[in-house]
């Protein structure tokens, strides 16, 4: 294994990680931003008002994108296992 190969595999791993986590994190961020704006406008400083909607949106995002996320991770893992005998010698 060359250092370039290891760096390429690490890059591919990080790209997969970002692609899989992006939908859930992005939706949580958008909901958190809207809740923060709502709290600022209405001056309601209730902690559960910001926490509960983000949790609900996170669970809904996992339900919506879960199969795609699992497929992406499974494809990456399958590629690793199929090519490991070529890489380690």
C-alpha positions in Angstrom: 0.0 0.0 0.0 1.4 3.3 -1.0 0.8 6.5 1.0 -1.2 7.9 -2.0 -3.5 4.9 -1.9 -4.0 5.3 1.9 -4.8 9.0 1.5 -7.2 8.2 -1.3 -9.0 5.6 0.7 -9.2 8.0 3.7 -10.6 10.7 1.4 -13.2 8.3 0.1 -14.1 7.3 3.6 -14.6 10.9 4.7 -16.6 11.7 1.5 -18.9 8.8 2.3 -19.2 9.9 5.9 -20.2 13.4 4.9 -22.6 12.3 2.3 -24.4 9.9 4.7 -24.6 12.4 7.6 -25.4 15.5 5.6 -29.2 15.1 5.1 -29.9 14.6 8.8 -27.5 17.3 10.0 -28.8 19.8 7.4 -32.4 19.3 8.3 -31.6 19.6 12.0 -29.7 22.8 11.3 -32.5 24.4 9.3 -35.1 23.5 12.0 -32.8 24.8 14.7 -32.3 28.1 12.8 -36.1 28.6 12.4 -36.8 27.8 16.0 -34.0 30.2 17.1 -35.5 33.0 15.0 -39.0 32.2 16.4 -37.6 32.3 20.0 -35.8 35.6 19.3 -38.9 37.3 17.8 -41.3 36.1 20.5 -38.8 36.2 23.4 -39.8 32.7 24.5 -36.7 31.1 26.0 -38.0 27.6 26.6 -35.4 24.9 26.1 -37.9 22.2 25.1 -39.1 24.4 22.3 -35.8 24.1 20.6 -35.0 20.5 21.6 -38.2 18.6 20.8 -38.6 19.8 17.1 -35.0 19.0 16.3 -35.3 15.5 17.7 -38.6 14.9 15.8 -37.0 16.2 12.5 -33.9 14.1 13.1 -36.1 10.9 13.5 -38.1 11.8 10.5 -35.0 12.4 8.4 -33.6 9.0 9.5 -36.9 7.4 8.5 -36.8 9.2 5.2 -33.1 8.9 4.3 -32.3 5.7 6.3 -32.5 3.2 3.5 -30.4 5.5 1.2 -27.8 6.0 4.0 -27.6 2.2 4.7 -27.3 1.5 1.0 -24.4 4.0 0.6 -22.6 2.6 3.7 -23.1 -1.0 2.5 -21.8 -0.2 -1.0 -18.7 1.4 0.5 -18.1 -1.5 2.9 -18.7 -4.1 0.1 -16.2 -2.3 -2.1 -13.6 -2.4 0.8 -14.1 -6.1 1.4 -14.1 -7.1 -2.3 -10.8 -5.3 -2.9 -8.9 -6.0 0.3 -7.1 -8.9 -1.1 -5.7 -6.7 -3.9 -4.5 -4.1 -1.5 -2.9 -6.2 1.2 0.0 -8.3 -0.1 
